Every structure is written in C-alpha cells, then in structure tokens.
Amino acid sequence: MPKSFLDKLIGPKSKLAEEEYTELDLGQYEAVLEEAPAEMYVRVAQLTGLNELPELKKEVYDGNIAIIDISLIKNDKLTSERAIKDLKQVAADVRGDIAGIGDDYVMVTPMSVKIDRTKIPGGR
C-alpha cells in the first residue's frame, strides 16, 4: 500500500492501547468547587432606580465586584448622576475603584482591586 502524504509528513499512525487512556470523573472536582465559598464574587446587576443602590453598595462593602447595567437610568440625568455619585463614594470608602465599561455599564471594585483602563490588544 503506498504511503499517503500525511504518512510521509508525520509518519505512520501509531495505535495506542486502551490501557493508556484514563477515564476521569470530573464530578468529584465539581463537588469540591461548589462546597468551597469564594473570598470574592463578581456580582452583576441592573440598576432601575435609586432604591436598588443600598443593596449594590452592600455588595462592594462586603468585598465583591459589582458590574452594574445603568442603561435603564442613563436617560434620567438626575437619577444617573446621583447613582454614579453614590457609587463613586462607595469606591472611595473602601479604597477600591470605579470605571465605566462602554456606555451602559459601571464596574465598582473593593479594596485591593484596581481597574486597568488600557485595552487588551485585539479587543474593540
């Protein structure tokens, strides 16, 4: 039988015995991950009014990162300015950081987490 182009390029296929493969049970690792609590969570929220700010601020005070969709309030200048002012104050209180992500999102981080404002090459 003549050799194919691939056989000439990389050599003939070798047959691996079934004993060389090990079946992995990923379920045992998933159970461990679900049991262990994290030190920090990334919380995603949609801000529809000022009445939701206390819960969002609590998340940051508790040491979590909050990514907040402000698209529903950004047309109400008074509400959006008040919300951003409050979120900036939270970031200052915990010595964290705050930054806009596009036009519709704001990220607020707790202490020891800073937001790098440079874009990674290849991103838009």
C-alpha positions in Angstrom: 0.0 0.0 0.0 1.5 3.4 -1.0 2.2 5.9 1.8 -0.2 8.9 1.9 1.1 12.5 2.1 0.4 12.7 5.8 2.2 9.4 6.5 5.2 10.8 4.7 4.9 14.1 6.6 4.3 12.9 10.1 5.0 9.2 9.9 2.5 6.4 10.2 -0.2 6.4 12.8 0.6 4.5 15.9 -2.1 2.6 17.6 -2.5 3.4 21.3 -3.7 0.7 23.6 -6.9 1.4 25.6 -4.9 0.9 28.8 -3.0 4.1 28.0 -6.2 6.2 28.5 -7.6 7.0 31.9 -11.2 7.8 32.5 -11.6 11.0 34.5 -14.6 11.6 36.8 -14.9 15.4 36.7 -17.9 15.2 39.1 -15.5 14.8 42.1 -13.9 18.2 41.3 -17.2 20.0 40.7 -18.5 18.9 44.1 -15.4 20.4 45.8 -15.8 23.7 43.9 -19.5 24.0 44.9 -18.7 23.4 48.6 -15.9 25.9 49.0 -17.0 29.5 49.3 -15.1 32.2 47.4 -13.4 35.1 49.1 -14.8 37.5 46.4 -17.7 37.3 43.9 -18.4 39.2 40.7 -22.0 40.4 41.1 -23.9 41.6 38.0 -26.9 43.9 38.5 -29.3 46.1 36.6 -30.0 49.5 38.1 -33.5 50.6 37.5 -33.8 53.2 40.3 -32.1 54.7 43.4 -33.9 52.3 45.7 -31.6 49.5 44.5 -28.4 51.3 45.4 -28.2 50.2 49.1 -28.0 46.5 48.0 -25.4 47.3 45.3 -23.3 49.3 47.8 -23.5 46.5 50.3 -22.0 44.1 47.8 -19.0 46.3 47.4 -18.7 46.9 51.1 -18.7 43.1 51.5 -15.7 42.8 49.2 -17.4 41.9 46.0 -17.0 43.3 42.5 -20.2 44.9 41.1 -20.9 45.2 37.4 -23.9 47.3 37.0 -26.1 47.9 33.9 -27.1 51.5 34.0 -28.8 51.6 30.6 -32.3 52.0 32.1 -31.5 55.1 34.1 -29.0 56.8 31.9 -31.7 58.9 30.2 -32.8 60.3 33.6 -29.9 62.7 34.2 -30.7 63.4 37.8 -31.0 59.7 38.8 -28.0 58.6 36.8 -25.8 61.4 38.3 -27.0 60.6 41.8 -26.3 56.9 41.3 -22.8 57.4 39.9 -22.0 59.9 42.7 -23.1 57.3 45.3 -21.1 54.5 43.6 -18.0 56.7 43.4 -18.4 57.4 47.2 -18.5 53.6 47.9 -15.4 53.1 45.8 -13.6 55.9 47.8 -14.9 54.5 51.1 -13.4 51.0 50.5 -10.3 52.3 48.7 -11.5 50.5 45.6 -12.1 51.7 42.0 -14.9 52.6 39.7 -14.9 52.8 35.9 -17.4 52.8 33.0 -17.5 49.9 30.7 -18.9 51.2 27.4 -21.9 53.4 27.7 -24.2 51.1 29.7 -22.1 49.5 32.4 -20.2 50.6 35.5 -17.8 48.4 37.5 -17.1 49.1 41.2 -14.4 47.1 42.9 -13.5 46.7 46.6 -10.1 47.3 48.2 -7.0 45.8 46.6 -8.7 45.6 43.2 -7.9 48.2 40.6 -9.4 48.5 37.1 -6.8 48.7 34.3 -8.2 51.2 31.8 -5.9 50.1 28.9 -7.5 47.8 26.4 -6.0 44.4 25.7 -4.7 44.2 22.1 -7.3 42.6 19.8 -10.3 44.0 21.7 -12.5 46.7 20.4 
